[in-house]
Structures are given as C-alpha cells and as structure tokens.
Amino acid sequence: MNILANIAVGCVALLHIYFLVLEMFFWDKPLGLRTFRLTPEFAQASKTLAANQGLYNGFLAAGLLWGISLGTSGGAIKIFFLCCVIVAGGFGAYSVGKKILWVQAAPGLIALCLVLMN
C-alpha cells in the first residue's frame, strides 16, 4: 500500500510541476493560451501573476517530493502538502472554474486517502 500511496503522491507532484511549467513559461504561448482559454491580451497582462502562481505550484510539488524522499517518516509532510493541494483546488474551483476541482483537488484527495490508509 505504501508504494501505491507514493505513486499517487508522485503523480500529484508531477501534475504540479506541469502546472508550474505551464504558468511560468507557457502562459502567453499557444499551449498556455489553449490550456487556459486565454486571449493573448489577457495572457500578456496577467503573465507576472501566472508566474507567481506557477511558483507556488512548484512549492507544492517540492513538498510532496520531500515527503516521499523521507520514506515512512514523511507521512505528516505528505498529508500537509496534499491538504494544501486540496484546499487550493477547492478554492480554484470556487473562484475560477469547476474543472480545477477534478484536475487538482480530486487527485490530491485520492492520494491523501491512500496515504491515510497506509
């Protein structure tokens, strides 16, 4: 069960690394414009804010990977960062769009359940 939990946590971390790359480096590029359904004008105007948001996603990924790297003693760290992911996903679903609930919060919740069952 520990291996399955760590795979799920690792997948959530990889998702947040992907979010980091999209928000920090591709926000105003064709991939970012398509992914986030942005106009070029809005993307240019909000580029700095998106980069900041991407950095936060990187911190979430780093925390999850840190928890995995600690082995069995990293459980509390994984739980903390997964809770952060779930709260961020819930707020994003409320403030931006419901899709974020499924893309961010749901994978975090699944991983949290697996960690807690371990």
N, C-alpha and C positions, 0 to 999 in steps of 0.2 A: 504494500500500500504506500510505503514511503516513496518508492520510485515513481509510482503513478502521480502522487501529490507533487513531487519535484518536477515532473514533466509538465504538469498543468501550470505550476508556478512559473516555470521556464517559458512556457508558451505566452503567458500573460506578460512576462518581461519582454519577450520578443515583440509582442504587439506594441508595447510602449516605446521600444526602440524604433519601430516602424513609424509610430506617431511622431516621435522626435524628428526623424529624418524628413517626413512629410511637412511638418510645421516649421522646421528651421531652415530647410534647404529647398523645398519644392512648393512652398505656399503660393508663390506667384508664377510658377511654371505650369505647363499644361497638365502634368499629373496632379498637382495640388489643386488647380482650378477645377478639374473634373471631379476629383475626390470630394472636395468640399463644396462644389457647385457655386463657385465664386466668379464674380466679374473681375476682369483684370484691374479695374479701377479700385474696387474694394480690396482686392488682394494686395495691391501696392500700398494702399492707405493703412492696412492692418498688419503689414509684414512684421513690424517690430513686436507687436503684441503676440502674433503667432509664434515667433521665435522664442519669446519668453515662455509661452505655454508649452512649446516643444521641450524646452529645458526642464520644466517641471516633470514632464513625462519621462525624461531621461533619469531624473532622480528617483522616480517610482521604479523604473527598471533596475537601476543600480541597487536600490534597497532590496528588491526581490532576489536579485542575483547574489547579493551579500548573504541573505538568509539561506539560500541554497548552499552557498560555499561553506557555511558553518556546520553543515550536516545536521545531526539531531539537535544540537544546541541552538539552531537558527529558527526554531519554530515560532517563537514570540516575534521575531523580526518579520518573518513571512506573514504572520497574522496581521501585524500592524500595517505593513505596506499593502497587503491585499484589502484591508479595510479602507485605506486611503484611496485605492483604485475604485472600490465600490462606491464610496461617497462621491468621488469626482465624477464617476459615470452617472450616478443618480442626479447630481446637480447639473451635469451636462444635458441629460435627458430632459430635465425640467426647464432649463434655460435656453437650450439650443435646439434640440430635436430628439425625439424618442428613439431614433436609431442608435444613439450613443448608449442607451440602456443595454442593447443587445451586443454592441461591438465592444464595449468596455466593461460595464458593470456585470453583465452575465458571466463572462469568462472569469472575472475576478471572484464572483460568488461561487462558481463551480470549484475553482482552485481552493478557495477558503474552506469549503465543505470537505474537500479531500484532505487538506492539511489538518483540519479539526478531527477528522475520523482516524487520523494516523495515531 
